[in-house]
Each structure stands twice: as C-alpha cells, then as structure tokens.
C-alpha cells in the first residue's frame, strides 16, 4: 500500500498545511499565520513566533488557504483576518508591521474589512 504525500495540499476540513523549508516539511497551522509576503519565487510566512521561508509562489499558497480567514491585500501580501490590529485605506497593521493595500485590491479589501468589523 503506497501512501501519497502531496506537498502543500490541504483539504477544506484541515486547519494546517505542510511546506518545505530547510530540507524538511514543516507543519503550519492556519491560526498561527499573521501574514504571507512574496519574494518572487519564495514566500515568507510570518507566524506569531517565527518566520518560515519556502520556495513557493504566493498564488499557489493562496489557493491552499481558507478564504474565510485570509485576504489578499497586494500582489505580494496575504493577511490573516484574525491578526489584523488596525487598518486605513492604505495599509493594515499586524504586530507593528504595515502591510500595504494596493489600488487593485483596495475596494475588495475595504469592503470585506468594513463588513467584518
């Protein structure tokens, strides 16, 4: 019986994903993610207690995240709705970091945030 370990794939019922970093697979719980930052072919996943860098595109990781808990604010950023401390028309603040809201995502982001809070 062969087991299939598909990298970075999650089902709607799970609350985590596995990503490859430092030659090993690391489990990341969705609730621990503050925001995700794109660095071309790599992404930085900013967790509550550390940052993980993995070779993945932000578009690929976006489809693995539960849409009800995360929102894309910029072509280079995805944020956890639960981690947002404050926001303006131009940025979202999470743990002292200002995450930009780009013009192309602005209407969708502000509409979602204003309806959520």
N, C-alpha and C positions, 0 to 999 in steps of 0.2 A: 504494500500500500504506500503510494508516494504522496507526500504532503506538499502542497503548493504554498510557498511563502512569497506572495506578491508584494514587492516593495511599495510602501506608501499608500496602499489601498485600504480603504475603510468602508464599513457598511453604515447605513443610517443609524443602526442601533448601538454601534460602538461609540465610545467617548474619547478615543485616542487614535493616533497614527504612529507608525514607525518610520523614522527617517535615518538615512545612512550618514554618519558623521564620525570622523576618526577611525575609519575601517570597521565600524560596528553599527548595528541597528539600535537606535535609541527610541524608547517609547516616550511619546509626548502626549500628555493629557490635554484636551482642548481647554479645560478650565485653567490650566497653568499658562496659557499663551496670552501675553499682553498685546503684542503686535508682531507683524512679519514685515521685514524690509528686504527689497530686492537689490541684489548687487550683480546685475547682468545674469549670468548662468548660475549664480549662487543665491541663496537666501539666508538671512539672519533671522532666526526665530527667537524673539525676545520673550523669555519666560519670567515668572515672578522672581526667580532666584539665580538665573544664569542665561547665557545666550548660546544658541547652537547654530553652527554654520553647516549647511548641507548643499550639495550640488543638485539644484532643482530650480525650475523656473517658478515665478510667483503665480503664473496662470495654472500650472499643474497642481500646485499646492492649494490654490483657491477652490478647485472642484472637490478636494478631499475634505474641506471644512464644512461644518453645518452652517447653512446660510442664515439660519435664525440667530446665530451667535456672533457672526463676523460680518464685516462690511469692508469693501474695497473703497479707499478714500483717494487713491492716487495710483498711477500706473506702477509705482514702486512700493505701495504700502497697503496692508490689510490690517484692520484693528479688531480687537475683541470688544464687543459692545459692553460687556461686564467690566472691562478695565478702564473705560473712559471716566476721567475725573471731571473734565470740563471741555467745552468746545466753543469756538467762534465760527464765523463764516469762512475763515481761512485755515484754521488748524484745530486739531484735537489734542488735548493734553492727557498723557498717560505716564505716571511715575516721573514727572518733571520733564519728560520729552515732548516736544511739539511735533506732531505728525501732520504733515500738510494735507489740505483738501484741495485737489486740483479743480480747475474750472470745469473739466469734462465730467467729474463725479459730484460736483458741488450740489446740484439740485437733488439728486437721489439721496446723498448722504444727509443733507439737512432735513429733508422730508422724513426720512427714517428716524433720525435722532429726535426731531421735534415731536413725532408721534409716539416714540418710545418713552420719553421722559415727561 
